Amino acid sequence: MSRKRQPGEKRAAVELAALGNATRLRVFKLLVRAGHDGLNVGNIQRHLRIPASTLAHHLSTLTRSGLLRQSPHGREVNCTVDFEAMNALVAYLTEQCCSGVHLEDSTRVA
């Protein structure tokens, strides 16, 4: 499912909160390295040495945030990064990079 969107402040906050845990960040970075093929849950667990119940919790949080996709393949579940969502988040964070800060910017309500 492809979603063309730029995250707003609320969506970015949800995504960043999901990445704001060291274990989830490790999972996400591993899946970024795995690329578009992703990894199944068992392989993630073996790579990161995370208990299955703990990993399930972290995968669920990343999936709810929209940064991760899970798809069943027989008895296994494959996890992949939603690269469009990741790139939209990075674009949101950097869209005004080095453009200067003006007083009126800080008084505007988002």
Buried (B, 14 or more C-beta within 10 A) or exposed (E): EEEEEEBEEEBBEBBBEBBEBEBBBBBBEBBBEBEEEBBBBEBBBEBBEBEEEEBBBBBEBBBEBBBBBBEEEEEEBBBBBBEBBBEBBEEBEEEEEEEEEEEEEEEEEE
